[in-house]
Amino acid sequence: MLKWLTDMTSTRVVAEKDDDDRDEIADNDDNMMIDLMLAEIESTVSAFETEKEQRKSQECLQRRVPDYSWLISESSQKPKKKYLTINERARLERACERIRPNEWSKLINLWKARSKTVSSREHIFDAFISSVHEVILSRPRHPTVGDVVRKYMRSASSVNAVSDSPRIAVGSARSLADVTFRELSEIV
């Protein structure tokens, strides 16, 4: 009798689930970390510019010179600050996209250490991007074909290599304790 009620709600829930893209968002942790890093950088920029404004006002107070610049300039001419511009945001996002999930903590620690001594707004971004480059360069590098061939050519540990050093027989009853320093140097 009330079957139509459950049928209506079940199709509605399915339709809403199809429209909802949360499954894609939940699977992509990198987007969340990129957004968190951009928010952190933006808060650092905001704190830096607020501190810069406070220093400027303190200098005016110490010199006892009134600052009337806010009366002269229009609000439209004031630079938009304390927020990242589209170009800055895109530049930082491109840098963040190169980071692997296991490298975020290293990047954050490195950038926090570098951002303590910033001198300008651009220096904040440059410190972050140089931190990204340093994290990328610290990745273990996979050997190239040339590296493998070079290592093979230089090593004498090949099965086909002939060695002039004396070898201890495999079936020998001598233990490692019996081998003296002199014998070790002869072996090596």
Residue, then its C-alpha position, 0 to 999 in steps of 0.5 A: m500500500l505504501k510502496w509508492l512512498t519508498d519507491m519515490t524516496s529511493t529514486r530521489v536519493v539515487a538521483e541526488k547521489d548522482d548529482d553529488d560529486r563528493d566521492e571525487i572530492a573525498d578520494n583526492d587528498d592532494n586538493m585538500m592539502i593544496d587548499l590548506m597550503l594556499a590558505e596558510i600562505e595567504s594568512t602569512v601574507s596577511a600577517f606580514e602586510t598587517e605587521k608592515e602597516q603597523r610598523k609604518s604607523q609606529e614610525c609616523l608616531q615616533r616622528r610625530v608626523p601625521d599620516y594623511s595619505w588615507l584622506i588623499s587616496e581613493s579607495s579604488q586606488k588602494p592596492k588590493k592586499k592581504y589576499l593572493t592574486i589569481n597569478e600568485r594562486a596559480r603559481l603556488e598551485r602549480a608548485c604544490e601539484r608536484i608534491r607527493p602525499n608523503e612529502w607534505s609534512k617535510l614541505i610545511n616544516l621547511w617552508k615554516a622555517r624559511s618564512k620566519t625571515v621574510s622581507s617582502r610579499e614576493h619573498i614569501f612566495d619565493a621561499f615557498i617555491s624554493s622549499v618545493h624545489e628542495v623537497i623535490l630534489s631530496r627525492p631518491r633518484h632512480p638510477t638511469v641506464g647510464d648509471v647502471v652500466r657505469k656501475y657494472m663496468r666499474s664493479a669487480s663483483s661480477v660472476n665473470a670477474v677474475s680476482d687475484s685476492p686469496r679466498i677462503a674455501v667454502g668448506s673451511a672450518r675457520s671461523l671469522a674469529d680466526v681471521t686476523f686483521r692482516e688476513l682481512s687486509e689481504i682479502v680486501 
